[in-house]
Amino acid sequence: MLMVRTPGRAQWVEPNSRASLSSNPWSANSITNRPFEALLMSGEAEVTKREAKCYIISIKTMWTRSRVWRRTSRMAKRILICAVLVLSGLSNGVSGRVLKAVANEASNASGQMSSNSNDRVLKEAQQAFERGDFAGAIRGFEQVQRAAPEKKEAWHGLILSYLRLGEKVRAVELARDAAKRWPDDGEMRHLLGFAYFQSGQTESAIEELLQATRLMPNRHEPQLDLALAYLSTKQYLPASESLEVVIRLKPELPLPHILLGRAYVNTNRTLLAIDEFRKALAIDKNIPLGHYHLGYAYESLGRDAEAIAEFRKELNLHQDNSEVYYRLGRALLDSGQTQEAAVQLRHSLRLASENEDAQCALGKALLELGRPQESIEALRKAVDLSPKDPSAYFLLARAYAKVQNQAEATKALQQFTELKKQQGATGGMAYRPN
């Protein structure tokens, strides 16, 4: 029976960011400023229980979009000068004019002192946010918002603080109010889109992010976040269009090339995807998952030798990703290097024992190595993890047949046949005889 290649399943991950935030944490940066906020781990769009929540736009990095304008003032000294003039016994005519000027100066000075006080409270709220005291940050931001509702920084920080506390409904309410107050402000539309995305309202997020891109056509950040929102709903074509815009605006960023490559893979444009992954690696040869993505694209074309080389490069750089070990094991298995395939698949399962695909592939490798009892153990785990997947049952039937357990072999084969009928599909992963 012929071996039919089955594509990998989709998984979303959050690799640790390797880049620090902007040196000014309140500068205007993308809400996806971290270079690897979330990457698609494999090419197929099918969602499995190993798939994480979705592409995640980080609240921590959204925090970098606020800007604080600090002002220094010498108002106290100016008030003192005015008071001395009043008390110095000037003539009546001059005194009247001076008193009026003093009153105006004092009023202006009071406003400046109030502004300075707001700036101080705003700075303290920002510091509270950065050390994780979100309740304290909310108190400070709300104080500034009440005293100076025109301060966008206070609105921004308040919305993000509520999101970090998990009060997403309140965050969305505030973001809507801010967008109403500044309807033509692209940053506020961007922030509202972010709040919607965090609260799971992806359609509304896309609508607001689209508006942000119209208001800020030369900014790459909203386009990038719009692409992430599209990718989270598997809208790969519009995602690729947004990413192409990002790359035109900021060709030096590696992440958009990676994401565009993944969008191309999911729309059967694998050769274009390979070009994008190579571009990303040319920009940053150590980019996490860069070699993995390139290897996956090669594997999907049946170019196993090139895929194996890329997976090895990825593991030389980053050794803690179970999916990379799994894909390497699969590629080795497909190319007939069964002994090493089993080793790499066990590495994958040590990092993620719930990976039913790795369990199934390990069972297949062990079966081909003539170790049917160990194969049965691995395949039983695969069945427990994914009872609706027929592939493991087919292999399990062959393994039981190898140990002369015909009753269990027949039972497993019946389960395989029934599941294939339910799926209404043909093909699948079949046993490759020795």
KOLSETI-821780 format. One record per residue (C-alpha): residue in three letters; residue number from 1; z, x, y. Coordinates in steps of 0.2 Angstrom, whole numbers. Each point is the difference from the previous one (the first is absolute). Layout:
BEGIN
   type   seq       Z       X       Y
    ALA   NUM       Z       X       Y
...
This chain:
BEGIN
   type   seq       Z       X       Y
    MET     1       0       0       0
    LEU     2      -4       7      17
    MET     3      13       4      13
    VAL     4      -2     -10      16
    ARG     5       7       8      15
    THR     6      12     -12       9
    PRO     7       4       3      18
    GLY     8      17       4       6
    ARG     9      11     -13       8
    ALA    10       5      -2      18
    GLN    11      16       7       6
    TRP    12       7       3      18
    VAL    13      11      14       4
    GLU    14       9       8      15
    PRO    15      -1      18      -2
    ASN    16      12      10      11
    SER    17      -7       4      17
    ARG    18      -2      18       2
    ALA    19      -3      -1      19
    SER    20      13      -2      13
    LEU    21      -1     -13      13
    SER    22      -6       4      18
    SER    23      11      12       9
    ASN    24       3     -14      12
    PRO    25       6     -14     -11
    TRP    26      -4     -13      13
    SER    27     -18       5       3
    ALA    28     -14     -12      -4
    ASN    29      -4       3     -18
    SER    30      -7     -10     -14
    ILE    31      11     -11     -10
    THR    32      -7      10     -14
    ASN    33       3      17       8
    ARG    34       6       7     -17
    PRO    35     -15       7      -8
    PHE    36       3      -8     -17
    GLU    37       9     -16       3
    ALA    38      -7      -8     -15
    LEU    39     -15       4     -12
    LEU    40      -9      -9     -13
    MET    41       4       9     -16
    SER    42     -15      -6     -11
    GLY    43     -16      -8       3
    GLU    44       0     -17      -8
    ALA    45       5     -15      11
    GLU    46       9      -9     -14
    VAL    47      19      -2       5
    THR    48      13       5     -14
    LYS    49      18       0       0
    ARG    50       0      19       3
    GLU    51      -8      -4      17
    ALA    52      12       2      14
    LYS    53       2     -12      14
    CYS    54     -16       4       9
    TYR    55      -6      12      13
    ILE    56      16       2      11
    ILE    57      -1       3      19
    SER    58      16      10       3
    ILE    59      13      -7      13
    LYS    60       6      18       2
    THR    61     -17       5       6
    MET    62      -3     -15      10
    TRP    63      15       6       9
    THR    64     -10      14       7
    ARG    65     -10     -12      10
    SER    66      13      -3      14
    ARG    67       0      10      15
    VAL    68      15       3      12
    TRP    69      -3       5      18
    ARG    70      16       9       6
    ARG    71       2       0      19
    THR    72      13      11       9
    SER    73       7      -6      16
    ARG    74      11       6      14
    MET    75       5     -18       6
    ALA    76      19       3       0
    LYS    77      -3      14      13
    ARG    78     -11     -11      10
    ILE    79      13     -14       0
    LEU    80      13      13       6
    ILE    81     -10       5      15
    CYS    82      -3     -18       5
    ALA    83      19      -3      -1
    VAL    84       3      15      11
    LEU    85     -12      -6      13
    VAL    86       8     -17       1
    LEU    87      18       7       2
    SER    88      -6      13      13
    GLY    89       2     -12      15
    LEU    90     -18      -1       6
    SER    91      -5     -10      16
    ASN    92      -2     -19      -2
    GLY    93     -19       0       1
    VAL    94      -2      14     -12
    SER    95      14      -6     -11
    GLY    96      -9     -17      -3
    ARG    97     -16       9      -5
    VAL    98      10      12     -11
    LEU    99      10     -13      -8
    LYS   100     -16     -10      -4
    ALA   101      -8      16      -7
    VAL   102      16       4     -10
    ALA   103       0     -17      -8
    ASN   104     -18       2      -5
    GLU   105       3      17      -7
    ALA   106      16      -6      -9
    SER   107     -10     -14      -8
    ASN   108     -14      12      -6
    ALA   109      13      12      -6
    SER   110       9     -13     -10
    GLY   111     -16      -5      -8
    GLN   112      -3      19      -4
    MET   113      17       1      -7
    SER   114      -3     -15     -11
    SER   115     -16       7      -6
    ASN   116       9      17      -4
    SER   117      13     -10     -10
    ASN   118     -13      -9      -9
    ASP   119      -9      16      -4
    ARG   120      17       7      -7
    VAL   121       3     -15     -11
    LEU   122     -18       1      -6
    LYS   123       2      18      -5
    GLU   124      16      -4      -9
    ALA   125      -8     -14      -9
    GLN   126     -14      11      -5
    GLN   127      12      13      -7
    ALA   128      10     -13      -9
    PHE   129     -17      -6      -9
    GLU   130      -4      18      -4
    ARG   131      17       3      -9
    GLY   132      -2     -17      -9
    ASP   133      12     -10      10
    PHE   134     -11     -15       2
    ALA   135      13     -12       5
    GLY   136       5      11      14
    ALA   137     -18       3       5
    ILE   138      -2     -19       1
    ARG   139      15      -2      12
    GLY   140      -7      14      11
    PHE   141     -18      -7       0
    GLU   142       6     -18       3
    GLN   143      10       6      15
    VAL   144     -15       9       8
    GLN   145     -11     -15      -5
    ARG   146      11     -12      10
    ALA   147       2      11      15
    ALA   148     -18       6       1
    PRO   149     -11     -11     -11
    GLU   150     -15       9       7
    LYS   151       4      16     -10
    LYS   152     -12       0     -15
    GLU   153      10      14      -9
    ALA   154      15     -12      -1
    TRP   155     -10     -13      -9
    HIS   156      -8      12     -11
    GLY   157      16       8      -6
    LEU   158       8     -17      -2
    ILE   159     -14      -7     -11
    LEU   160       1      16     -11
    SER   161      19      -1      -1
    TYR   162      -1     -17      -7
    LEU   163     -13       4     -12
    ARG   164      11      15      -7
    LEU   165      15     -12      -2
    GLY   166     -12     -12     -10
    GLU   167       0     -14      13
    LYS   168     -18      -2       0
    VAL   169      -1     -17       6
    ARG   170       9       5      16
    ALA   171     -11      15       2
    VAL   172     -16     -10      -1
    GLU   173       8     -13      13
    LEU   174       3      15      12
    ALA   175     -17       7      -3
    ARG   176      -8     -16       3
    ASP   177       9      -2      17
    ALA   178      -5      18       5
    ALA   179     -18      -4      -4
    LYS   180       1     -16      11
    ARG   181       8      10      14
    TRP   182     -14      14      -1
    PRO   183     -15      -9      -8
    ASP   184     -12      13       4
    ASP   185      10      15      -5
    GLY   186      -7       8     -15
    GLU   187      16       8      -5
    MET   188       9     -16      -1
    ARG   189     -13      -8     -10
    HIS   190       1      15     -12
    LEU   191      19      -2      -1
    LEU   192      -2     -19      -4
    GLY   193     -12       4     -13
    PHE   194      12      13      -7
    ALA   195      14     -13       0
    TYR   196     -11     -13      -9
    PHE   197      -5      14     -13
    GLN   198      19       4      -3
    SER   199       4     -18      -3
    GLY   200     -14      -3     -12
    GLN   201     -11     -10      11
    THR   202     -16      11      -3
    GLU   203     -13     -12       7
    SER   204       9      -2      17
    ALA   205       3      19       0
    ILE   206     -19       3      -2
    GLU   207      -4     -13      14
    GLU   208      12      10      12
    LEU   209      -6      17      -6
    LEU   210     -18      -6       3
    GLN   211       5      -5      18
    ALA   212       9      17       2
    THR   213     -16       9      -4
    ARG   214     -10     -10      12
    LEU   215      13       3      14
    MET   216       0      19      -5
    PRO   217     -17       4      -6
    ASN   218       2      19       2
    ARG   219      17       1      -9
    HIS   220      -1       4     -19
    GLU   221      18      -6      -4
    PRO   222      -3     -19       0
    GLN   223     -16       3     -10
    LEU   224       9      10     -13
    ASP   225      14     -13      -2
    LEU   226     -13     -14      -1
    ALA   227      -8       9     -14
    LEU   228      17       1      -9
    ALA   229       2     -18       2
    TYR   230     -17      -3      -7
    LEU   231       3      11     -15
    SER   232      17      -9      -3
    THR   233     -11     -16      -4
    LYS   234     -13      10      -9
    GLN   235     -13      -4      14
    TYR   236      -9      17      -3
    LEU   237     -16      -3      10
    PRO   238       8      -4      17
    ALA   239      13      14      -4
    SER   240     -14      12      -2
    GLU   241      -8      -5      16
    SER   242      17       2      10
    LEU   243       2      17      -8
    GLU   244     -17       6       5
    VAL   245       5      -4      18
    VAL   246      16      10      -2
    ILE   247     -10      15      -7
    ARG   248     -12      -1      15
    LEU   249      15       0      12
    LYS   250      10      13      -9
    PRO   251     -10       9     -13
    GLU   252      13      14      -1
    LEU   253      13     -12      -9
    PRO   254       0       2     -19
    LEU   255       8     -17      -5
    PRO   256     -14     -11       6
    HIS   257     -12      10     -11
    ILE   258      11      -3     -15
    LEU   259       2     -19       4
    LEU   260     -19      -2       3
    GLY   261      -3       9     -16
    ARG   262      11     -12      -9
    ALA   263      -9     -15       8
    TYR   264     -16       7      -6
    VAL   265       6       2     -18
    ASN   266       5     -18       0
    THR   267     -17      -5       6
    ASN   268      -9      10     -12
    ARG   269      -6      14      12
    THR   270       7      14     -10
    LEU   271     -11      14       6
    LEU   272       4      -5      18
    ALA   273      18       0      -5
    ILE   274      -1      18      -7
    ASP   275      -7       6      17
    GLU   276      15      -8       9
    PHE   277      13       8     -11
    ARG   278      -9      17       2
    LYS   279       1      -2      19
    ALA   280      18      -4      -1
    LEU   281       4      15     -11
    ALA   282     -11      11      12
    ILE   283      12      -6      14
    ASP   284      16       3     -10
    LYS   285      -2       8     -17
    ASN   286      18      -4      -4
    ILE   287      -1     -19       5
    PRO   288      11     -10     -13
    LEU   289     -11      -9     -12
    GLY   290     -16       7       7
    HIS   291      -5       9     -17
    TYR   292       6     -15      -9
    HIS   293     -12     -12       9
    LEU   294     -14      12      -3
    GLY   295       4       2     -18
    TYR   296       1     -19      -2
    ALA   297     -17      -2       8
    TYR   298      -7      13     -12
    GLU   299       8      -8     -15
    SER   300      -7     -17       4
    LEU   301     -18       8      -1
    GLY   302       4       8     -17
    ARG   303       1      17       8
    ASP   304      16       5     -10
    ALA   305      -1      18       2
    GLU   306       0      -1      19
    ALA   307      13     -14       0
    ILE   308      12      11     -11
    ALA   309      -2      15      12
    GLU   310       5     -11      15
    PHE   311      15      -8      -9
    ARG   312       6      18      -4
    LYS   313      -2       5      18
    GLU   314      10     -15       5
    LEU   315      14       4     -12
    ASN   316       0      18       6
    LEU   317       4      -7      17
    HIS   318      11     -15      -4
    GLN   319       9      -1     -17
    ASP   320       9     -16       2
    ASN   321     -13     -14      -1
    SER   322      -1      -9     -17
    GLU   323     -17      -8       4
    VAL   324      -8      17       1
    TYR   325       7       6     -17
    TYR   326      -7     -17      -7
    ARG   327     -17       2       7
    LEU   328      -1      18      -6
    GLY   329       6      -5     -17
    ARG   330     -14     -14       0
    ALA   331     -13      12       5
    LEU   332       5      13     -13
    LEU   333       0     -14     -14
    ASP   334     -17      -6       5
    SER   335      -7      18      -1
    GLY   336       8       3     -17
    GLN   337      14      11       5
    THR   338      12     -11      -9
    GLN   339      15      12      -2
    GLU   340       2       4      18
    ALA   341      -3     -18       4
    ALA   342      15      -5      -9
    VAL   343      10      14       9
    GLN   344      -5      -7      17
    LEU   345       2     -18      -4
    ARG   346      18       4      -6
    HIS   347       3       9      17
    SER   348      -6     -16       9
    LEU   349      12     -11     -10
    ARG   350      15      11       3
    LEU   351      -3      -4      19
    ALA   352      -5     -18      -3
    SER   353       5      -7     -17
    GLU   354      -6     -18       5
    ASN   355     -18       5       2
    GLU   356      -8     -10     -14
    ASP   357     -17       8       2
    ALA   358       8      17      -4
    GLN   359       9      -6     -15
    CYS   360     -16      -8      -7
    ALA   361     -10      16       3
    LEU   362      14      11      -8
    GLY   363       0     -12     -15
    LYS   364     -19       3      -1
    ALA   365       1      19       1
    LEU   366      14       0     -13
    LEU   367     -11     -10     -11
    GLU   368     -14      11       2
    LEU   369      11      15      -4
    GLY   370       5      -7     -17
    ARG   371      17      -5       5
    PRO   372       0     -19      -2
    GLN   373      19      -3      -1
    GLU   374       2       8      17
    SER   375     -15     -10       6
    ILE   376       8     -16      -6
    GLU   377      15       3      11
    ALA   378     -10       4      15
    LEU   379     -11     -16      -2
    ARG   380      15     -11      -3
    LYS   381       7       5      16
    ALA   382     -17      -3       8
    VAL   383       0     -18      -7
    ASP   384      17      -3       6
    LEU   385      -5       5      18
    SER   386     -16      -9       0
    PRO   387      -1     -14     -14
    LYS   388     -16      -7       7
    ASP   389     -10      16      -2
    PRO   390     -11      -1     -16
    SER   391      -3      19       0
    ALA   392      17       5      -7
    TYR   393      -1     -13     -14
    PHE   394     -17       7      -6
    LEU   395       7      17       0
    LEU   396      16      -6      -8
    ALA   397     -10      -8     -14
    ARG   398      -9      16      -4
    ALA   399      17      10       0
    TYR   400       8     -12     -12
    ALA   401     -15       1     -11
    LYS   402       3      19       0
    VAL   403      17      -2      -7
    GLN   404      -5     -13     -13
    ASN   405       9     -14       9
    GLN   406     -13     -13      -2
    ALA   407      10     -15       5
    GLU   408       4       7      17
    ALA   409     -18       6       2
    THR   410      -7     -17      -3
    LYS   411      13      -8      12
    ALA   412      -4      13      13
    LEU   413     -19      -3      -2
    GLN   414       2     -19       1
    GLN   415      10       2      16
    PHE   416     -14      11       7
    THR   417     -13     -13      -5
    GLU   418       9     -14       8
    LEU   419       3       9      16
    LYS   420     -18       5       1
    LYS   421      -5     -18      -2
    GLN   422      12      -5      14
    GLN   423      -7      13      12
    GLY   424     -18      -6      -4
    ALA   425      -5      18       1
    THR   426      -9      12     -11
    GLY   427       2      19      -3
    GLY   428      17       8       5
    MET   429       8      16      -6
    ALA   430      -4       2     -18
    TYR   431       5      13     -13
    ARG   432     -10      15      -1
    PRO   433       0       5     -19
    ASN   434       3      18      -4
